[in-house]
Amino acid sequence: MDATNARVVVTGGSSGIGRAVARRLHDAGSRVAVLDLPSSAPPPAAGGPTFVPVDVTDPDSVRAATGAARQALGGIDALVSCAGVATPTPVRRSDGQLHPLDRFRSVVAVNLVGLYDVLRHCVDAMADNEPGPDGERGVIVNISSIAAFDGQIGQSAYAATKGAIASMTLPLARELGALGIRVLSLCPGIVDTPMLAGMPEPLRERLTALPVFPRRLADPAEIAEFVLTCLEIRLLNGEVVRLDAATRMPPR
């Protein structure tokens, strides 16, 4: 898919990886709609991505937001799902308190059910596209995590959702291939996002020591660059790709 003038929806596009993806695709010439919580709305920028408020845990909100994005862009060619939450919680704390079930449900609701809800509405829009080269009608890139494979203690909810995203990749690619829609999942390692910026320096140093090479945190712009590659190379399909500098997370 040629990113120039591609019509792209980016969820969670107001910060972190999502923001970097929205910027990179916009710079490449794509028309971008950022879907994120109303409270995360960025200042209006002339000629920049279109902001559409959404709560991915609310089906009515998802239906309205994807419809608004489709109307604003004139259709949808690609979806990059970056929205996600992480609330590390042990199954049983040292004081005997159990993992609140509502907290587990909330992580699943955002990271997995919300992702799937946005995806199905975007697939519906892509199915109406005129086929391009090789019959391509759309591309879906879901942001998973190396926690899908190396989840740490306390990450059971987060790892479960990211593992589900990875495991959905091939079934979705097989199903949606009949419509000319490709599906990929990217599993970033430790990315230097605002969340990490607030961590104590000793912890940042310990995290920086985990990658094999290059021995540093990933820049969100590097993840965004690979998302662009996913759009452009049509043979990339049904793959789960780690972007982690050979990082393998320890138990803690």
C-alpha positions in Angstrom: 0.0 0.0 0.0 1.3 3.4 -0.9 1.2 5.5 2.2 0.8 8.7 0.2 -2.9 9.6 0.5 -3.7 6.4 2.4 -6.6 6.8 4.8 -5.4 5.6 8.2 -7.1 5.2 11.6 -4.7 5.2 14.6 -6.1 4.3 18.0 -4.3 5.6 21.0 -2.7 8.1 18.8 -2.4 11.0 21.2 0.7 9.7 23.0 3.6 7.3 23.0 3.8 4.9 20.1 0.4 5.9 18.7 1.5 9.5 18.5 4.7 8.6 16.7 2.8 6.4 14.3 0.3 9.2 13.5 3.1 11.7 12.9 5.1 9.4 10.7 2.2 8.4 8.5 1.0 12.0 8.2 4.5 13.0 7.2 4.5 10.2 4.6 1.4 11.8 3.1 -1.3 9.7 4.7 -4.6 11.1 5.8 -4.8 10.2 9.5 -7.6 10.0 12.0 -6.5 9.7 15.6 -9.0 7.9 17.9 -8.4 8.4 21.6 -10.1 9.3 24.8 -11.8 12.8 24.8 -9.5 13.9 27.6 -6.4 13.3 25.4 -7.4 15.6 22.6 -4.3 17.5 21.3 -4.4 21.2 20.4 -5.9 21.6 16.9 -3.2 21.7 14.2 -3.9 23.0 10.7 -3.3 20.3 8.2 -2.6 17.7 10.9 -4.3 14.4 11.8 -8.0 14.5 12.5 -8.9 13.8 16.2 -11.9 11.7 16.9 -12.9 11.0 20.5 -13.6 7.4 21.5 -13.9 5.1 24.4 -13.0 1.7 23.0 -14.8 -0.1 25.9 -18.1 1.4 24.7 -19.5 -0.2 21.5 -21.7 2.8 20.7 -18.7 5.1 21.0 -16.6 2.8 18.8 -19.4 2.7 16.2 -19.7 6.4 16.2 -16.0 7.1 16.1 -15.1 4.7 13.3 -18.1 6.1 11.3 -16.8 9.6 11.9 -13.3 8.7 10.9 -14.6 7.0 7.7 -16.5 10.1 6.8 -13.7 12.5 7.6 -11.1 10.5 5.6 -13.5 9.5 2.8 -12.9 5.8 3.7 -10.4 3.6 5.6 -7.4 1.9 4.1 -5.4 1.0 7.2 -5.8 0.6 10.9 -3.0 0.8 13.4 -4.2 -0.2 16.9 -2.0 1.3 19.6 -4.6 1.9 22.4 -3.8 0.0 25.5 -3.4 0.1 29.3 -1.2 -1.7 31.8 -2.1 -2.1 35.5 0.5 -4.5 37.0 -1.2 -6.4 39.8 -0.2 -9.7 41.4 -2.8 -12.5 41.6 -2.4 -12.5 45.4 -0.6 -9.7 47.3 1.6 -10.4 50.3 -1.2 -9.1 52.5 -3.6 -11.7 51.1 -5.5 -9.4 48.9 -6.5 -11.0 45.6 -6.2 -9.4 42.1 -9.5 -7.4 41.7 -11.5 -9.1 39.0 -12.8 -5.7 37.8 -9.2 -4.6 37.1 -8.5 -7.7 35.1 -11.8 -7.2 33.1 -10.9 -3.5 32.5 -7.5 -4.4 30.9 -9.2 -7.0 28.7 -11.9 -4.6 27.8 -9.4 -1.9 26.5 -6.6 -4.0 25.1 -8.5 -6.9 23.5 -12.2 -6.4 23.2 -11.8 -2.7 22.3 -9.2 -3.5 19.7 -11.4 -6.1 18.2 -14.4 -3.8 18.1 -12.5 -1.1 16.3 -11.0 -3.7 13.9 -14.4 -5.1 12.9 -15.8 -1.7 12.0 -12.7 -0.8 10.0 -12.8 -4.1 8.2 -16.4 -3.3 7.2 -15.1 0.0 5.7 -12.1 -1.6 4.0 -14.3 -4.2 2.3 -16.0 -1.4 0.3 -12.6 -0.1 -1.1 -11.8 -0.6 -4.7 -9.0 -3.2 -4.9 -5.5 -1.9 -5.5 -2.4 -3.8 -6.7 -2.7 -7.5 -6.0 -6.3 -6.9 -5.0 -5.3 -5.2 -1.8 -8.1 -3.3 0.1 -6.6 -2.7 3.5 -3.9 -3.3 6.1 -4.3 -3.8 9.9 -1.3 -3.4 12.2 -2.0 -4.3 15.9 0.5 -3.3 18.5 1.1 -6.2 20.9 4.2 -6.4 23.1 7.0 -8.7 24.1 5.0 -9.3 27.2 3.0 -11.7 25.0 6.0 -14.0 25.4 8.0 -12.7 28.3 5.3 -11.4 30.7 6.7 -10.4 34.0 5.3 -11.1 37.5 2.2 -9.0 38.0 1.5 -8.7 34.3 -0.9 -11.6 33.9 -3.8 -9.4 32.6 -1.6 -7.3 30.3 0.3 -10.4 29.0 -3.0 -12.2 28.4 -4.3 -9.5 26.2 -1.0 -9.0 24.3 -0.7 -12.7 23.8 -4.3 -12.8 22.4 -3.5 -10.1 19.9 -0.5 -12.1 18.7 -2.5 -15.3 18.4 -5.3 -13.6 16.5 -2.9 -12.5 13.8 -2.8 -15.6 11.6 -6.5 -16.5 11.8 -7.5 -12.9 10.9 -5.0 -12.8 8.1 -6.4 -16.1 6.7 -10.0 -14.9 7.0 -9.5 -11.3 5.7 -7.2 -12.3 2.9 -10.3 -13.1 0.9 -11.1 -9.4 1.1 -7.6 -8.3 0.2 -6.8 -7.2 3.8 -3.5 -7.9 5.4 -3.0 -8.3 9.2 0.2 -8.0 11.2 1.1 -7.7 14.9 4.2 -5.8 16.2 5.7 -6.6 19.6 7.8 -3.7 20.8 10.4 -4.2 23.5 11.0 -1.5 26.0 10.1 1.8 24.4 11.1 5.2 25.7 7.6 6.7 26.3 6.5 9.3 28.7 5.5 6.6 31.1 9.1 5.4 31.3 10.4 9.0 31.6 8.8 9.2 35.1 10.7 6.1 36.4 13.6 6.4 38.8 16.9 6.5 37.0 18.2 3.3 38.6 15.2 1.4 37.1 15.7 3.0 33.7 19.4 1.9 33.8 18.3 -1.6 34.6 15.9 -1.7 31.7 18.4 -0.3 29.4 20.8 -3.1 30.2 18.3 -5.8 29.0 18.5 -5.3 25.2 21.2 -7.3 23.5 22.0 -4.9 20.7 21.6 -2.0 20.5 21.7 -1.6 24.2 19.2 1.1 24.7 15.5 1.8 24.9 13.6 1.9 21.7 12.4 5.2 20.3 8.7 5.4 19.4 9.8 6.8 16.0 11.5 3.4 15.3 8.2 1.5 15.9 6.4 4.1 13.7 9.0 3.5 10.9 8.3 -0.2 10.9 4.5 0.4 10.8 5.1 2.4 7.6 7.1 -0.6 6.2 4.1 -2.8 7.1 1.8 -0.7 5.0 4.2 -0.5 2.1 5.3 -4.2 1.7 2.4 -6.4 0.6 4.2 -9.7 1.2 4.2 -8.9 5.0 1.1 -10.6 6.2 0.1 -12.9 9.1 3.3 -12.2 10.9 4.0 -11.4 14.6 7.2 -9.3 14.6 9.3 -8.5 17.7 11.0 -5.1 17.6 13.0 -5.5 20.8 16.8 -5.6 20.1 16.7 -9.3 21.3 15.4 -8.3 24.7 14.1 -11.1 26.9 12.4 -9.8 30.0 13.3 -11.4 33.3 10.6 -12.6 35.7 10.8 -9.2 37.6 
